[in-house]
Amino acid sequence: MVESLVVPTFRVGYTITTDALDALYKKIKSKGVTMTELLAKATALALAKHPVINSSCRGGNSFVYNSSINIAVVVAIDGGLTTPVL
């Protein structure tokens, strides 16, 4: 995680409506599915659909388009944090 502090980061944002996501969550919440899991799945699907977003800059002058999708979720543990990759 410390190394990620020196990596160039690009952010793009826009407002979305989450009515369909909220309705899905209400349906499956009782089965133990969390909103975090739904957002991780949605992120993975978006990266698969738009692979240019799943790229990284190498050496400051070229981009690498990653063939795999890895979603890390920060989890608090005694004495710190860990980031299991899904």
Biopython code that builds the backbone (N, CA, C, O; Angstrom):
import numpy as np
from Bio.PDB.StructureBuilder import StructureBuilder

atoms = [
    (1, "MET", "N", (0.817, -1.193, 0.000)),
    (1, "MET", "CA", (0.000, 0.000, 0.000)),
    (1, "MET", "C", (0.859, 1.253, 0.000)),
    (1, "MET", "O", (0.483, 2.257, -0.606)),
    (2, "VAL", "N", (1.996, 1.214, 0.663)),
    (2, "VAL", "CA", (2.868, 2.390, 0.714)),
    (2, "VAL", "C", (3.380, 2.716, -0.684)),
    (2, "VAL", "O", (3.443, 3.885, -1.064)),
    (3, "GLU", "N", (3.744, 1.697, -1.448)),
    (3, "GLU", "CA", (4.262, 1.929, -2.804)),
    (3, "GLU", "C", (3.238, 2.637, -3.689)),
    (3, "GLU", "O", (3.608, 3.405, -4.577)),
    (4, "SER", "N", (1.957, 2.380, -3.450)),
    (4, "SER", "CA", (0.923, 3.006, -4.275)),
    (4, "SER", "C", (0.890, 4.523, -4.119)),
    (4, "SER", "O", (0.296, 5.210, -4.950)),
    (5, "LEU", "N", (1.508, 5.052, -3.084)),
    (5, "LEU", "CA", (1.521, 6.504, -2.869)),
    (5, "LEU", "C", (2.347, 7.245, -3.909)),
    (5, "LEU", "O", (2.143, 8.443, -4.106)),
    (6, "VAL", "N", (3.286, 6.560, -4.588)),
    (6, "VAL", "CA", (4.126, 7.219, -5.577)),
    (6, "VAL", "C", (3.693, 6.913, -7.012)),
    (6, "VAL", "O", (4.327, 7.376, -7.960)),
    (7, "VAL", "N", (2.635, 6.149, -7.176)),
    (7, "VAL", "CA", (2.148, 5.780, -8.501)),
    (7, "VAL", "C", (1.194, 6.864, -8.990)),
    (7, "VAL", "O", (0.315, 7.292, -8.243)),
    (8, "PRO", "N", (1.356, 7.314, -10.236)),
    (8, "PRO", "CA", (0.413, 8.308, -10.769)),
    (8, "PRO", "C", (-1.011, 7.756, -10.753)),
    (8, "PRO", "O", (-1.252, 6.609, -11.129)),
    (9, "THR", "N", (-1.929, 8.576, -10.322)),
    (9, "THR", "CA", (-3.321, 8.160, -10.217)),
    (9, "THR", "C", (-4.187, 9.124, -11.010)),
    (9, "THR", "O", (-4.007, 10.340, -10.948)),
    (10, "PHE", "N", (-5.121, 8.567, -11.750)),
    (10, "PHE", "CA", (-6.060, 9.373, -12.536)),
    (10, "PHE", "C", (-7.462, 9.063, -12.048)),
    (10, "PHE", "O", (-7.823, 7.896, -11.894)),
    (11, "ARG", "N", (-8.234, 10.070, -11.809)),
    (11, "ARG", "CA", (-9.595, 9.871, -11.322)),
    (11, "ARG", "C", (-10.574, 10.556, -12.263)),
    (11, "ARG", "O", (-10.355, 11.673, -12.731)),
    (12, "VAL", "N", (-11.648, 9.850, -12.516)),
    (12, "VAL", "CA", (-12.747, 10.393, -13.294)),
    (12, "VAL", "C", (-14.013, 10.086, -12.509)),
    (12, "VAL", "O", (-14.180, 8.967, -12.026)),
    (13, "GLY", "N", (-14.878, 11.026, -12.379)),
    (13, "GLY", "CA", (-16.092, 10.786, -11.611)),
    (13, "GLY", "C", (-17.307, 11.424, -12.241)),
    (13, "GLY", "O", (-17.214, 12.414, -12.966)),
    (14, "TYR", "N", (-18.440, 10.836, -11.949)),
    (14, "TYR", "CA", (-19.707, 11.417, -12.360)),
    (14, "TYR", "C", (-20.813, 10.846, -11.493)),
    (14, "TYR", "O", (-20.647, 9.796, -10.871)),
    (15, "THR", "N", (-21.919, 11.525, -11.454)),
    (15, "THR", "CA", (-23.048, 11.117, -10.628)),
    (15, "THR", "C", (-23.834, 10.021, -11.332)),
    (15, "THR", "O", (-24.088, 10.092, -12.535)),
    (16, "ILE", "N", (-24.215, 9.008, -10.564)),
    (16, "ILE", "CA", (-25.031, 7.928, -11.112)),
    (16, "ILE", "C", (-26.256, 7.720, -10.230)),
    (16, "ILE", "O", (-26.282, 8.134, -9.071)),
    (17, "THR", "N", (-27.260, 7.077, -10.791)),
    (17, "THR", "CA", (-28.450, 6.693, -10.040)),
    (17, "THR", "C", (-28.308, 5.231, -9.660)),
    (17, "THR", "O", (-28.018, 4.388, -10.509)),
    (18, "THR", "N", (-28.510, 4.932, -8.393)),
    (18, "THR", "CA", (-28.312, 3.566, -7.912)),
    (18, "THR", "C", (-29.619, 2.872, -7.515)),
    (18, "THR", "O", (-29.608, 1.941, -6.710)),
    (19, "ASP", "N", (-30.728, 3.319, -8.073)),
    (19, "ASP", "CA", (-32.017, 2.725, -7.700)),
    (19, "ASP", "C", (-32.050, 1.219, -7.953)),
    (19, "ASP", "O", (-32.524, 0.463, -7.104)),
    (20, "ALA", "N", (-31.551, 0.772, -9.112)),
    (20, "ALA", "CA", (-31.563, -0.657, -9.428)),
    (20, "ALA", "C", (-30.636, -1.436, -8.486)),
    (20, "ALA", "O", (-30.971, -2.538, -8.053)),
    (21, "LEU", "N", (-29.473, -0.859, -8.171)),
    (21, "LEU", "CA", (-28.552, -1.495, -7.231)),
    (21, "LEU", "C", (-29.178, -1.589, -5.850)),
    (21, "LEU", "O", (-29.078, -2.626, -5.194)),
    (22, "ASP", "N", (-29.817, -0.528, -5.405)),
    (22, "ASP", "CA", (-30.470, -0.529, -4.097)),
    (22, "ASP", "C", (-31.574, -1.584, -4.037)),
    (22, "ASP", "O", (-31.719, -2.270, -3.025)),
    (23, "ALA", "N", (-32.345, -1.718, -5.102)),
    (23, "ALA", "CA", (-33.414, -2.724, -5.143)),
    (23, "ALA", "C", (-32.832, -4.135, -5.107)),
    (23, "ALA", "O", (-33.353, -5.001, -4.404)),
    (24, "LEU", "N", (-31.759, -4.371, -5.858)),
    (24, "LEU", "CA", (-31.099, -5.678, -5.837)),
    (24, "LEU", "C", (-30.575, -5.984, -4.445)),
    (24, "LEU", "O", (-30.741, -7.097, -3.948)),
    (25, "TYR", "N", (-29.952, -5.017, -3.822)),
    (25, "TYR", "CA", (-29.404, -5.210, -2.478)),
    (25, "TYR", "C", (-30.505, -5.589, -1.487)),
    (25, "TYR", "O", (-30.312, -6.484, -0.664)),
    (26, "LYS", "N", (-31.636, -4.931, -1.555)),
    (26, "LYS", "CA", (-32.747, -5.250, -0.654)),
    (26, "LYS", "C", (-33.210, -6.692, -0.850)),
    (26, "LYS", "O", (-33.598, -7.360, 0.108)),
    (27, "LYS", "N", (-33.167, -7.170, -2.102)),
    (27, "LYS", "CA", (-33.598, -8.545, -2.396)),
    (27, "LYS", "C", (-32.638, -9.587, -1.833)),
    (27, "LYS", "O", (-33.078, -10.618, -1.323)),
    (28, "ILE", "N", (-31.332, -9.333, -1.917)),
    (28, "ILE", "CA", (-30.361, -10.373, -1.570)),
    (28, "ILE", "C", (-29.638, -10.140, -0.241)),
    (28, "ILE", "O", (-28.812, -10.957, 0.168)),
    (29, "LYS", "N", (-29.941, -9.053, 0.416)),
    (29, "LYS", "CA", (-29.308, -8.745, 1.705)),
    (29, "LYS", "C", (-29.524, -9.872, 2.713)),
    (29, "LYS", "O", (-28.611, -10.208, 3.467)),
    (30, "SER", "N", (-30.714, -10.453, 2.733)),
    (30, "SER", "CA", (-31.024, -11.507, 3.702)),
    (30, "SER", "C", (-30.203, -12.775, 3.472)),
    (30, "SER", "O", (-30.126, -13.625, 4.358)),
    (31, "LYS", "N", (-29.590, -12.914, 2.298)),
    (31, "LYS", "CA", (-28.758, -14.074, 1.992)),
    (31, "LYS", "C", (-27.306, -13.856, 2.401)),
    (31, "LYS", "O", (-26.452, -14.704, 2.143)),
    (32, "GLY", "N", (-27.021, -12.713, 3.042)),
    (32, "GLY", "CA", (-25.683, -12.440, 3.541)),
    (32, "GLY", "C", (-24.796, -11.680, 2.576)),
    (32, "GLY", "O", (-23.607, -11.508, 2.842)),
    (33, "VAL", "N", (-25.342, -11.224, 1.465)),
    (33, "VAL", "CA", (-24.567, -10.455, 0.496)),
    (33, "VAL", "C", (-24.489, -9.013, 0.977)),
    (33, "VAL", "O", (-25.503, -8.416, 1.340)),
    (34, "THR", "N", (-23.283, -8.457, 0.978)),
    (34, "THR", "CA", (-23.098, -7.089, 1.442)),
    (34, "THR", "C", (-23.021, -6.122, 0.258)),
    (34, "THR", "O", (-22.803, -6.527, -0.884)),
    (35, "MET", "N", (-23.204, -4.857, 0.556)),
    (35, "MET", "CA", (-23.073, -3.826, -0.474)),
    (35, "MET", "C", (-21.633, -3.784, -0.988)),
    (35, "MET", "O", (-21.407, -3.528, -2.171)),
    (36, "THR", "N", (-20.667, -4.031, -0.117)),
    (36, "THR", "CA", (-19.268, -4.067, -0.541)),
    (36, "THR", "C", (-19.062, -5.127, -1.609)),
    (36, "THR", "O", (-18.373, -4.882, -2.600)),
    (37, "GLU", "N", (-19.650, -6.301, -1.420)),
    (37, "GLU", "CA", (-19.529, -7.377, -2.408)),
    (37, "GLU", "C", (-20.178, -6.988, -3.732)),
    (37, "GLU", "O", (-19.634, -7.267, -4.801)),
    (38, "LEU", "N", (-21.332, -6.348, -3.658)),
    (38, "LEU", "CA", (-21.997, -5.907, -4.887)),
    (38, "LEU", "C", (-21.156, -4.864, -5.624)),
    (38, "LEU", "O", (-21.042, -4.912, -6.849)),
    (39, "LEU", "N", (-20.572, -3.928, -4.888)),
    (39, "LEU", "CA", (-19.746, -2.900, -5.521)),
    (39, "LEU", "C", (-18.471, -3.489, -6.110)),
    (39, "LEU", "O", (-18.028, -3.055, -7.174)),
    (40, "ALA", "N", (-17.872, -4.475, -5.434)),
    (40, "ALA", "CA", (-16.679, -5.133, -5.969)),
    (40, "ALA", "C", (-17.023, -5.859, -7.267)),
    (40, "ALA", "O", (-16.260, -5.796, -8.231)),
    (41, "LYS", "N", (-18.151, -6.540, -7.299)),
    (41, "LYS", "CA", (-18.587, -7.246, -8.514)),
    (41, "LYS", "C", (-18.863, -6.244, -9.633)),
    (41, "LYS", "O", (-18.451, -6.462, -10.773)),
    (42, "ALA", "N", (-19.544, -5.167, -9.325)),
    (42, "ALA", "CA", (-19.843, -4.151, -10.339)),
    (42, "ALA", "C", (-18.554, -3.537, -10.886)),
    (42, "ALA", "O", (-18.449, -3.276, -12.084)),
    (43, "THR", "N", (-17.587, -3.311, -10.022)),
    (43, "THR", "CA", (-16.303, -2.768, -10.454)),
    (43, "THR", "C", (-15.592, -3.732, -11.385)),
    (43, "THR", "O", (-15.063, -3.322, -12.418)),
    (44, "ALA", "N", (-15.573, -5.018, -11.028)),
    (44, "ALA", "CA", (-14.936, -6.029, -11.874)),
    (44, "ALA", "C", (-15.615, -6.106, -13.235)),
    (44, "ALA", "O", (-14.935, -6.208, -14.256)),
    (45, "LEU", "N", (-16.934, -6.060, -13.268)),
    (45, "LEU", "CA", (-17.659, -6.098, -14.541)),
    (45, "LEU", "C", (-17.355, -4.866, -15.395)),
    (45, "LEU", "O", (-17.214, -4.966, -16.614)),
    (46, "ALA", "N", (-17.255, -3.703, -14.744)),
    (46, "ALA", "CA", (-16.934, -2.473, -15.478)),
    (46, "ALA", "C", (-15.523, -2.540, -16.053)),
    (46, "ALA", "O", (-15.297, -2.108, -17.183)),
    (47, "LEU", "N", (-14.572, -3.077, -15.286)),
    (47, "LEU", "CA", (-13.200, -3.201, -15.782)),
    (47, "LEU", "C", (-13.123, -4.183, -16.945)),
    (47, "LEU", "O", (-12.354, -3.971, -17.881)),
    (48, "ALA", "N", (-13.906, -5.248, -16.897)),
    (48, "ALA", "CA", (-13.927, -6.215, -17.997)),
    (48, "ALA", "C", (-14.510, -5.578, -19.256)),
    (48, "ALA", "O", (-14.053, -5.846, -20.368)),
    (49, "LYS", "N", (-15.510, -4.743, -19.073)),
    (49, "LYS", "CA", (-16.167, -4.090, -20.219)),
    (49, "LYS", "C", (-15.325, -2.953, -20.791)),
    (49, "LYS", "O", (-15.398, -2.667, -21.987)),
    (50, "HIS", "N", (-14.532, -2.309, -19.948)),
    (50, "HIS", "CA", (-13.724, -1.159, -20.355)),
    (50, "HIS", "C", (-12.267, -1.378, -19.938)),
    (50, "HIS", "O", (-11.810, -0.759, -18.977)),
    (51, "PRO", "N", (-11.535, -2.242, -20.634)),
    (51, "PRO", "CA", (-10.179, -2.598, -20.211)),
    (51, "PRO", "C", (-9.186, -1.440, -20.183)),
    (51, "PRO", "O", (-8.164, -1.531, -19.503)),
    (52, "VAL", "N", (-9.455, -0.372, -20.891)),
    (52, "VAL", "CA", (-8.535, 0.766, -20.858)),
    (52, "VAL", "C", (-8.456, 1.354, -19.439)),
    (52, "VAL", "O", (-7.445, 1.950, -19.067)),
    (53, "ILE", "N", (-9.510, 1.185, -18.667)),
    (53, "ILE", "CA", (-9.511, 1.683, -17.290)),
    (53, "ILE", "C", (-8.595, 0.821, -16.410)),
    (53, "ILE", "O", (-8.062, 1.290, -15.404)),
    (54, "ASN", "N", (-8.426, -0.434, -16.802)),
    (54, "ASN", "CA", (-7.607, -1.368, -16.018)),
    (54, "ASN", "C", (-6.163, -1.366, -16.531)),
    (54, "ASN", "O", (-5.572, -2.424, -16.752)),
    (55, "SER", "N", (-5.618, -0.200, -16.714)),
    (55, "SER", "CA", (-4.251, -0.088, -17.217)),
    (55, "SER", "C", (-3.378, 0.594, -16.170)),
    (55, "SER", "O", (-3.875, 1.178, -15.207)),
    (56, "SER", "N", (-2.077, 0.508, -16.377)),
    (56, "SER", "CA", (-1.156, 1.169, -15.458)),
    (56, "SER", "C", (-0.001, 1.770, -16.244)),
    (56, "SER", "O", (0.352, 1.301, -17.326)),
    (57, "CYS", "N", (0.570, 2.805, -15.680)),
    (57, "CYS", "CA", (1.674, 3.522, -16.314)),
    (57, "CYS", "C", (2.987, 2.884, -15.872)),
    (57, "CYS", "O", (3.205, 2.644, -14.685)),
    (58, "ARG", "N", (3.847, 2.617, -16.830)),
    (58, "ARG", "CA", (5.168, 2.027, -16.534)),
    (58, "ARG", "C", (6.270, 2.999, -16.939)),
    (58, "ARG", "O", (6.353, 3.422, -18.092)),
    (59, "GLY", "N", (7.097, 3.337, -15.989)),
    (59, "GLY", "CA", (8.240, 4.189, -16.270)),
    (59, "GLY", "C", (7.891, 5.596, -16.690)),
    (59, "GLY", "O", (8.748, 6.322, -17.193)),
    (60, "GLY", "N", (6.659, 5.989, -16.496)),
    (60, "GLY", "CA", (6.257, 7.345, -16.833)),
    (60, "GLY", "C", (6.066, 7.625, -18.307)),
    (60, "GLY", "O", (5.765, 8.760, -18.678)),
    (61, "ASN", "N", (6.236, 6.604, -19.180)),
    (61, "ASN", "CA", (6.115, 6.894, -20.611)),
    (61, "ASN", "C", (5.333, 5.858, -21.405)),
    (61, "ASN", "O", (5.202, 6.000, -22.621)),
    (62, "SER", "N", (4.810, 4.822, -20.758)),
    (62, "SER", "CA", (4.008, 3.846, -21.496)),
    (62, "SER", "C", (2.936, 3.265, -20.579)),
    (62, "SER", "O", (3.049, 3.312, -19.354)),
    (63, "PHE", "N", (1.908, 2.724, -21.191)),
    (63, "PHE", "CA", (0.814, 2.116, -20.445)),
    (63, "PHE", "C", (0.784, 0.621, -20.715)),
    (63, "PHE", "O", (1.054, 0.166, -21.827)),
    (64, "VAL", "N", (0.449, -0.134, -19.672)),
    (64, "VAL", "CA", (0.277, -1.574, -19.775)),
    (64, "VAL", "C", (-1.192, -1.866, -19.513)),
    (64, "VAL", "O", (-1.748, -1.431, -18.504)),
    (65, "TYR", "N", (-1.814, -2.597, -20.415)),
    (65, "TYR", "CA", (-3.209, -2.982, -20.253)),
    (65, "TYR", "C", (-3.243, -4.367, -19.631)),
    (65, "TYR", "O", (-2.860, -5.351, -20.263)),
    (66, "ASN", "N", (-3.703, -4.439, -18.394)),
    (66, "ASN", "CA", (-3.666, -5.667, -17.618)),
    (66, "ASN", "C", (-4.706, -6.671, -18.110)),
    (66, "ASN", "O", (-5.849, -6.309, -18.389)),
    (67, "SER", "N", (-4.301, -7.926, -18.211)),
    (67, "SER", "CA", (-5.219, -8.966, -18.678)),
    (67, "SER", "C", (-6.063, -9.540, -17.540)),
    (67, "SER", "O", (-7.102, -10.151, -17.794)),
    (68, "SER", "N", (-5.633, -9.353, -16.294)),
    (68, "SER", "CA", (-6.410, -9.860, -15.169)),
    (68, "SER", "C", (-7.025, -8.696, -14.390)),
    (68, "SER", "O", (-6.543, -7.564, -14.438)),
    (69, "ILE", "N", (-8.086, -9.007, -13.682)),
    (69, "ILE", "CA", (-8.776, -8.004, -12.870)),
    (69, "ILE", "C", (-8.645, -8.425, -11.417)),
    (69, "ILE", "O", (-9.059, -9.523, -11.045)),
    (70, "ASN", "N", (-8.074, -7.562, -10.603)),
    (70, "ASN", "CA", (-7.894, -7.833, -9.179)),
    (70, "ASN", "C", (-8.501, -6.681, -8.391)),
    (70, "ASN", "O", (-8.125, -5.523, -8.574)),
    (71, "ILE", "N", (-9.430, -7.005, -7.526)),
    (71, "ILE", "CA", (-10.089, -6.004, -6.695)),
    (71, "ILE", "C", (-9.624, -6.217, -5.256)),
    (71, "ILE", "O", (-9.852, -7.283, -4.685)),
    (72, "ALA", "N", (-8.983, -5.225, -4.672)),
    (72, "ALA", "CA", (-8.556, -5.309, -3.281)),
    (72, "ALA", "C", (-9.530, -4.522, -2.415)),
    (72, "ALA", "O", (-9.938, -3.414, -2.765)),
    (73, "VAL", "N", (-9.893, -5.103, -1.291)),
    (73, "VAL", "CA", (-10.809, -4.463, -0.347)),
    (73, "VAL", "C", (-10.088, -4.347, 0.987)),
    (73, "VAL", "O", (-9.631, -5.351, 1.535)),
    (74, "VAL", "N", (-9.984, -3.155, 1.504)),
    (74, "VAL", "CA", (-9.284, -2.941, 2.771)),
    (74, "VAL", "C", (-10.139, -3.474, 3.918)),
    (74, "VAL", "O", (-11.336, -3.203, 4.012)),
    (75, "VAL", "N", (-9.478, -4.245, 4.788)),
    (75, "VAL", "CA", (-10.145, -4.826, 5.956)),
    (75, "VAL", "C", (-9.334, -4.470, 7.190)),
    (75, "VAL", "O", (-8.118, -4.657, 7.218)),
    (76, "ALA", "N", (-10.011, -3.956, 8.211)),
    (76, "ALA", "CA", (-9.332, -3.629, 9.465)),
    (76, "ALA", "C", (-9.089, -4.909, 10.258)),
    (76, "ALA", "O", (-9.981, -5.744, 10.406)),
    (77, "ILE", "N", (-7.862, -5.048, 10.763)),
    (77, "ILE", "CA", (-7.506, -6.155, 11.638)),
    (77, "ILE", "C", (-6.822, -5.580, 12.870)),
    (77, "ILE", "O", (-6.449, -4.407, 12.880)),
    (78, "ASP", "N", (-6.655, -6.388, 13.899)),
    (78, "ASP", "CA", (-5.952, -5.906, 15.085)),
    (78, "ASP", "C", (-4.563, -5.410, 14.691)),
    (78, "ASP", "O", (-3.765, -6.167, 14.138)),
    (79, "GLY", "N", (-4.281, -4.162, 14.971)),
    (79, "GLY", "CA", (-2.964, -3.612, 14.719)),
    (79, "GLY", "C", (-2.762, -3.052, 13.331)),
    (79, "GLY", "O", (-1.637, -2.681, 12.996)),
    (80, "GLY", "N", (-3.791, -2.970, 12.501)),
    (80, "GLY", "CA", (-3.573, -2.385, 11.190)),
    (80, "GLY", "C", (-4.643, -2.734, 10.169)),
    (80, "GLY", "O", (-5.811, -2.938, 10.501)),
    (81, "LEU", "N", (-4.209, -2.797, 8.919)),
    (81, "LEU", "CA", (-5.105, -3.071, 7.806)),
    (81, "LEU", "C", (-4.512, -4.191, 6.965)),
    (81, "LEU", "O", (-3.300, -4.408, 6.971)),
    (82, "THR", "N", (-5.361, -4.889, 6.251)),
    (82, "THR", "CA", (-4.921, -5.843, 5.244)),
    (82, "THR", "C", (-5.809, -5.654, 4.023)),
    (82, "THR", "O", (-6.928, -5.154, 4.137)),
    (83, "THR", "N", (-5.318, -6.047, 2.869)),
    (83, "THR", "CA", (-6.092, -5.871, 1.646)),
    (83, "THR", "C", (-6.166, -7.187, 0.883)),
    (83, "THR", "O", (-5.367, -7.421, -0.023)),
    (84, "PRO", "N", (-7.113, -8.047, 1.237)),
    (84, "PRO", "CA", (-7.288, -9.265, 0.458)),
    (84, "PRO", "C", (-7.714, -8.902, -0.967)),
    (84, "PRO", "O", (-8.504, -7.983, -1.182)),
    (85, "VAL", "N", (-7.176, -9.637, -1.922)),
    (85, "VAL", "CA", (-7.509, -9.388, -3.318)),
    (85, "VAL", "C", (-8.544, -10.418, -3.759)),
    (85, "VAL", "O", (-8.358, -11.623, -3.595)),
    (86, "LEU", "N", (-9.634, -9.913, -4.320)),
    (86, "LEU", "CA", (-10.715, -10.784, -4.769)),
    (86, "LEU", "C", (-10.539, -11.145, -6.229)),
    (86, "LEU", "O", (-11.357, -11.877, -6.787)),
]
sb = StructureBuilder()
sb.init_structure("model")
sb.init_model(0)
sb.init_chain("A")
sb.init_seg("    ")
for serial, (resi, resn, name, xyz) in enumerate(atoms, 1):
    if name == "N":
        sb.init_residue(resn, " ", resi, " ")
    sb.init_atom(name, np.array(xyz, "f"), 0.0, 1.0, " ", f" {name:<3s}", serial, name[0])
structure = sb.get_structure()
